[in-house]
Amino acid sequence: MKKIFTAIAVIGLALILQGCSTRTYVMVPENTKLVLPAKGDTSYVSGQVATRPFSWGQSGGITYQLKKNDTEVVSSGKLKSSFRIASIFWPPVAIAYWPIGFGWHCYDLRGQEPTQCSPSDLNGLRTANRKEE
């Protein structure tokens, strides 16, 4: 009986943690940082980006800026977004306020338009992230 309760607790904790965040990997040009205006002034370099989910306003794409020296905007645009299935299981708050997450596992922002990273680039970013932890 104790094993069943432990399993239920672990599954419940996993669902809670999954419902509280959205994450992706990004590759940004050298000497630039990624800023997501919907999440404030936090900036990210190449690697994993983990943040709270986005509101319905980002359903058409997650607004981003690439900045140099924290002030000069090099480029801006929208990242592909998607509906988070986990938000259905967080009624009533998540479906109303945080239903949007990143649409791809990895974004390559080094070109004119955001594209998906190649599988080898994604594996490299994951490996680098594990080494940092």
N, C-alpha and C positions, 0 to 999 in steps of 0.2 A: 504494500500500500504506500509505503514511504517513497518507493521508486516512482510510482505514478505521480504523486504530488511534486516530486522533484522535476520530473519530465515536464509536467504542466507549467511549473514555475519557469523553467528554462525557455520553453517555447513562448510563454507570455512575455518574458524579458526581451527575447529576440524580436518579437512583434513591436514592443514598445520602442526599442532602439531603432528599428527600421522605420517606424512611423514618424520619428523625430528629426530625420535628416535626409538629405539627398546629396549624392556625391558623384564626382566624375574626375577625370584626369584631363589636364590641359597642357598643350605645348605652346609656349609664347615665344616671340622673337627675343633674341639676346638684348639685355639692358632694358626690357620693358616689363610691366606688371599688368596683370588682369584685374580690373575693378568691376564689380557688379553693383551698379547704382541702387538697385532694389534692396541691397543688403548693407548699405552704408559705404564707408570709406575703406573697408578692408580690402587689401590688395593681395594677390596671389602670384607666385612665379610658377614656372613649369613644375608639374607634379599633381598631387591630388588636391581637389577642391571639395571640401565638405562644408555644407551650410544647412540652415533650416530650409524647408521647402518654400516655394514661392506661392503667391496668391494668384487668383484668376487673371489678374492684369497681365501676367507674364505668359498666358496660354498661347499667344501668337508668337512667342519667342522670348528668351531671357535676354534682356538688354545688357550689353557689356561695353567696356571701353578698354583699350590698351593705352597705358600711359608710360611716358618716359620722364624720369626725374619727379615723379609723383604729381606733376602739374600739367605737362604738355601731353595732350591727347593725340596719339599717333593714329589710331583708327577706332571705329565704334561700329556696332551692329547688333544683331540678335543671334543668340545660340538656339538651336533646335530644342524645344521643350516637349514634355509629354505629361499626360495625366498619370498620377501616381495611384496605382491600385490600392496601396496601403492606406490611402486617405479614406477609403470606403469603410475601413474597419475602425476608424477613429471618430465615430459620430459624437456629437454633431459638429465639433469644432474643425477637424481637419478637412472635411469635404467642403466646408464653407470658407475656410481661410487659407489652407495650405495644400491644395490638390495638385500643384504643378512641380515637376522635378526636371532634371536634366534629361534630354532626349537621347543622348549618345553616351557610351562609356568613356569616350575620349574625343576631345576636340583639338584639331591642329589649327592654330590661329596665326601661323607664320606666313600665310598667303593672303591674297586679296579678300577671300571669303572663308568662313569657317568650314572645315571639312573634317571627316572622321579620320582618326589616326589609323595607320596601318597596324595590323596585329603585332608586328615586331616592335613598333614604337610603344604601343600600349604595354607590352610585356616589359620593355625597358623601364617605363615609368613605374610600373608596379614593383619591379625589382628594386629600383632606387628608393621607392617609398618604404619598402620593407627594411632596407638597410638603415634608413633614417630613424625608424622606430627602434 
